[in-house]
Amino acid sequence: MSLRPYEVLAAQRLLPVLRSVDAEEAVRTTRTLLAAGCRAVELTTSVPGWAGAVARTTALTDAPGRPALIGVGTVTTAADAEAALDAGAGFLVSPYPAPEVREVAARRGAAFIEGGCTPGEIAAAVRHSGAAKVFPAHLGGPRFIRSLRAVLPGALLIPTGGITPDEVRTWLAAGATTVGVGTGLPTHPEELAALFADLAAYPAASGGSPPRAPEPGRAAPDAGPGAAPRAEA
């Protein structure tokens, strides 16, 4: 089954970001997440032996009735982008603007969530693919996401950095499509499963469905100011 990365991420509402101490830990953690119903996991290039870990975990994502995606984060060079896609990555993520990665993703038809911190960087990432990683998210907080959503109503926004699982709902209420979480996730399979099930049922900001971003290779459509969700006081 072919999965559309942006749709999977928007539906899941929480993206686990793994900065494991080694490849073995990354594989074990990914196995636990997938068993709990997670359909998208991000492994970062800071994990020693990350390419091998990606290749091993992608083999776990084709379980009958439970297809999933393994993404690779902290991708900042063309070489790492090529290696990640060769290993089977379902999407790429950078922490800041990365033109080299953008070019590789476009050439190979891969989903790329480019990082940005300023409104200009985030808007540029959205123009390229409809999606942006807002990093480091703790600098602006949920109110920053609410302001971005007012001017980028159709964007897939993924705040990441300094966010704990118990804060995810606050970020979703502010307008985040999905929230990247690197620490504090439950380790017990049943608790993990309950967390993903609960967040998957969480309503999108302003009561609508999650913003729909275009798939790789298609530019994000312009949205008029009337499409922006109502900001909370």
Buried (B, 14 or more C-beta within 10 A) or exposed (E): EEBBBBBBBBBBBBBBBBBBEEBEBBBEBBBBBBBBBBBBBBBBBEBBBBBBBBBBBBEBBEEEEBBBBBBBBBBBBBEBBBBBBEBBBBBBBBBBBBEBBBEBBBEBEBBBBBBBBEBEBBBBBBBBBBBBBBBBBEEBBBEBBBBBBBBBBBBBBBBBBBBEBEBBBBBBBBBBBBBBBBEEBBEEEEEBBBBBEEBEEBEBBBEEEBBBBBBBEEEBEEBEEEEBBEBEE
